[in-house]
Each structure stands twice: as C-alpha cells, then as structure tokens.
C-alpha cells in the first residue's frame, strides 16, 4: 500500500511539473504572417 501511495504521489508531482512547463510555453517569435491589417474606410 505504501508503494502504491508513493507511485501516485510521484505521478501527481510529475504531471504538475509538466503542466506548469506547458502553461509557461516556450516563448519564441510571434507569427510573421497574418494578424492585423489596416482597414480602408471610404470617405463619405
């Protein structure tokens, strides 16, 4: 029973650790294509 509890705790800690790393992300360069474009509004 003690071994099972240790395995569960280890898996929980590992999952939390990798979850935090995934939430933080890798940073990197933002996309170079797409995104906002200037809108042409016709004069009235």
HELIX and SHEET records of a PDB file:
HELIX    1   1 UNK A    2  UNK A   24  1                                  23    
END                                                                             
